[in-house]
Amino acid sequence: MKTVVRASELNAAIELAKAAGKKVALVPTMGALHQGHLSLIQVAKKHADFVVVSIFVNPLQFGPSEDFDKYPRTLETDSAQLAEAGVDLLFSPTVDVMYPDASESTKSAGHIGNTFEGAVRPGHFDGMLTVVSRLFDLVQPNVAVFGAKDAQQLHLIKTMATRDYPNLEIIEAPTIREVGGLALSSRNRYLDEAAHEVAQQLSAALRAGAAAVHPGGQTNPKQVIEAATAVLAKAPEAKLDYIALVDQDTFEPLENGFSGRALLLIAARVGETRLIDNTEITF
């Protein structure tokens, strides 16, 4: 595996790969890698011949009271994991490389970017789309892989790609979970044993919500949300931000009479650690 930090080095490596007829996949990350990230790489390898992984802790995604300075930076360990996973190129740029023009405008996530996670973390999705767009411009991948756990992020990236990168295929990789159901996240490392047990109630709440759906269109969104909320109410140590049911295609909240694919979303804080998760439901 080759590691590059400058845009010129990245461009040279990508040009060589494409000249050899290789299809290029991009897996953007902020490092602190776990098995969920490594599963994205395996998906990428199935769709391309040359896999690029980026590691960049993007300051634009963090609000003033969030954990940018505390976010784990484990580049040496991450690099070893990526090499073992068969990654071809690691791109680990500095802020100056990613944002060489201080006057460069950020992307707008629009209305959906101000709901749910965007309401709790103002500006987060503008910053996320800005860095993802910059990576797309630098790497020029044929495919890019993102995890389903970050459902709102994935929706916004797909929307941007359809509009601005029509030749780029966005691939959704499934959420990887622990045996107890907790979705893997870089922030899970902040959970002690007691907090970890509480955190498992997020996925339990999602399962309860999904179980409340009955075939034949006899279930309304309120029933699903109530079933999920009832489970989390038994774990008061988890401070709920929201439980919501949205149309998977539009990310708009559901109304009675909906039929089709939906996402049940949940976000809660366990101690100082904020966690999100979701599950797909068909009405």
Secondary structure as UniProt FT lines:
FT   STRAND          2..4
FT   HELIX           7..19
FT   TURN            20..21
FT   STRAND          24..29
FT   HELIX           35..47
FT   STRAND          50..55
FT   HELIX           59..61
FT   TURN            64..65
FT   TURN            68..70
FT   HELIX           75..85
FT   STRAND          89..91
FT   HELIX           95..98
FT   TURN            102..103
FT   TURN            110..111
FT   HELIX           112..114
FT   HELIX           117..120
FT   TURN            122..123
FT   HELIX           124..139
FT   STRAND          143..147
FT   TURN            148..149
FT   HELIX           151..164
FT   TURN            166..167
FT   STRAND          169..173
FT   TURN            179..180
FT   HELIX           186..190
FT   HELIX           193..211
FT   TURN            215..217
FT   HELIX           221..233
FT   TURN            236..237
FT   STRAND          238..247
FT   TURN            248..250
FT   TURN            256..257
FT   STRAND          261..270
FT   TURN            271..272
FT   STRAND          273..282
//
